[in-house]
Amino acid sequence: MAADAQPLTSVSLGSIATVAEIKVPAAARPRLMEMGLLVGTQVELVRFAPMGDPVEIKVRGYNLTLRRQEAEQILVRPREAKP
């Protein structure tokens, strides 16, 4: 894991980031992979539900809702802002 990778839930709303590592339990990984969430994929944090769970992200052109617990185990590298 690179030093700049952080949990998906810690990036700001509307931020685009690249998935660096997926630490969810092995049993849940195939489901995420089938939905297109792979290392190297760009994701955008869209919103949190009113109580903070679930988390909505945009991945590969569609919106995907994840449990907050799962989203916290997906490590991302935020895209650098252009000057």
Stockholm file with secondary structure:
# STOCKHOLM 1.0

chainA/1-83         MAADAQPLTSVSLGSIATVAEIKVPAAARPRLMEMGLLVGTQVELVRFAPMGDPVEIKVRGYNLTLRRQEAEQILVRPREAKP
#=GR chainA/1-83 SS CCTTCEEGGGSCTTCEEEEEEECSCTTTHHHHHHTTCCTTCEEEEEEECTTSCSEEEEETTEEEEECHHHHHTEEEEECCCCC
#=GC SS_cons        CCTTCEEGGGSCTTCEEEEEEECSCTTTHHHHHHTTCCTTCEEEEEEECTTSCSEEEEETTEEEEECHHHHHTEEEEECCCCC
//
